[in-house]
């Protein structure tokens, strides 16, 4: 299957709806442009992972409060760094 799109001013293009639907591409997803060892171009899609997606997933020995971490999330400079 071949689908064509146009590259516009600012080097922008659109992902055709057939591709978006087949690969479940949503706004804020990341498009990876990969040139393999043979010089062939591959395009992959992945979900953007945000802090809210991983809060509570890490099990640490130190005590923490997930609610307080979430309140600090917009300003990541306030999140304590693990040593």
ZAMARGU-4260 file (C-alpha; in steps of 0.2 Angstrom, whole numbers, plus 5000, padded with zeros to 4 digits):
<rodrens>
0) 5000/5000/5000 | 5007/5017/4996 | 4999/5033/5003 | 5006/5050/4999 | 5007/5066/5009
5) 5014/5083/5005 | 5027/5092/5015 | 5022/5110/5019 | 5030/5126/5024 | 5040/5123/5040
10) 5043/5105/5035 | 5026/5099/5042 | 5015/5085/5035 | 5000/5075/5041 | 4999/5057/5045
15) 4985/5049/5034 | 4969/5044/5043 | 4972/5026/5037 | 4989/5025/5046 | 4982/5034/5062
20) 4968/5022/5064 | 4979/5006/5060 | 4992/5011/5073 | 4981/5020/5085 | 4991/5037/5083
25) 4984/5051/5094 | 4989/5069/5097 | 5005/5070/5107 | 5011/5053/5101 | 5029/5053/5095
30) 5034/5049/5078 | 5052/5041/5076 | 5061/5042/5060 | 5073/5028/5058 | 5086/5025/5045
35) 5092/5007/5046 | 5109/5000/5041 | 5103/4997/5023 | 5098/5016/5022 | 5080/5012/5022
40) 5068/5024/5031 | 5056/5016/5044 | 5043/5026/5054 | 5037/5021/5071 | 5025/5028/5083
45) 5025/5028/5102 | 5015/5035/5116 | 5023/5050/5125 | 5026/5045/5143 | 5022/5059/5156
50) 5026/5060/5174 | 5008/5057/5179 | 5009/5040/5169 | 5023/5034/5181 | 5018/5041/5197
55) 5015/5027/5210 | 5024/5014/5199 | 5041/5015/5208 | 5042/5005/5224 | 5056/5013/5235
60) 5061/5010/5253 | 5060/5028/5257 | 5043/5035/5261 | 5034/5046/5249 | 5017/5054/5247
65) 5010/5051/5229 | 4997/5065/5232 | 5011/5078/5236 | 5021/5072/5221 | 5007/5074/5210
70) 5004/5092/5216 | 5022/5096/5212 | 5021/5087/5195 | 5019/5103/5185 | 5035/5110/5192
75) 5047/5095/5191 | 5061/5105/5200 | 5052/5103/5216 | 5052/5084/5215 | 5065/5077/5227
80) 5079/5067/5218 | 5084/5050/5224 | 5102/5047/5228
</rodrens>
